[in-house]
Amino acid sequence: MRIFAALVVALYSACGVAGAFPEKFTATYIVKKGFMDIGEVQRTLTPQGNGKYIFESTTTSSGVASLVVRGKITERSTFSFENNVIKPIEYFYQRTFGKGKTVRLEFDWEKNTVTNDVDKSPWVMPLEPQTLDKLVYQISLMQDMAPGKKDYTYKIADGGKLKTYQAKVIDEEETETPYGKFHSIKIKRVGDKRGTTLWCAPKLNYLPVRIEQTDDDEFTAVLKSVTGIPGN
């Protein structure tokens, strides 16, 4: 089960001029454990009109991993983008393997509260300004990287708590992927027990093209294909 769950964990910590993120795109990643392909992640950003978007991530197992775990993990963030500010509206998570799990967060910006509902057990927590969910912050990172910042801090509503995600630029490299070679900005999460590092390509609006996680095992996600981003 841990192998399949890591498909999502590896991409949680991924990945300007305000509004630099593309209006619409689909990106597909191959997830590897060592030299072995164990799954695939597809990320899709879709505009809904009136300044609203849906950012969705679907993870499925493949190869040997599919013999151990069958099912998928779906994450979906509905958010608004107005006056250069990203505001989450709803976050949804569902795991269909093992015991299964469903999580829903509803953001009420008028009352400044967020309702957490885990497997139909809801509770309410205070909502601070500029709080994001743990999926949409990756869109915010793409937006924030364009001006050349070196350090990033985000407030994330996660697990009934307000958490702080921090990351910093540590290098620039040429990065090989199945989709091609890209000049990339190398970023590392600060204080992240999973040891997450990502490589974001300026040519692709700072979309992550490679993500590594090195805690107990080493997992890597590499870009397989992308559509909808101008200039790629």
Number of C-alpha atoms within 10 A of each C-alpha: 11 8 18 24 17 21 28 23 16 25 28 16 26 28 23 17 13 15 19 18 23 19 12 16 17 17 20 22 27 22 32 21 18 11 9 14 18 23 24 21 24 19 18 18 23 16 17 12 8 9 12 17 21 20 22 21 21 19 25 22 25 20 11 12 18 14 9 12 18 15 14 19 22 18 21 21 25 23 23 20 14 12 9 12 12 22 22 27 20 18 25 19 19 18 17 13 15 10 6 12 13 16 18 20 25 17 26 15 14 7 9 12 15 22 18 23 18 18 12 10 8 13 12 14 15 15 20 15 9 12 20 27 25 20 25 24 24 21 20 21 22 26 22 21 24 17 11 11 11 14 16 16 13 19 18 20 23 14 12 17 12 17 16 13 17 16 22 16 19 12 12 14 13 13 18 15 17 12 14 12 12 18 17 24 23 21 24 22 21 16 12 15 11 17 17 25 26 28 28 27 23 16 14 22 20 24 27 28 32 27 26 23 23 14 12 9 11 15 25 25 29 24 23 19 16 19 13 15 17 11 7 10
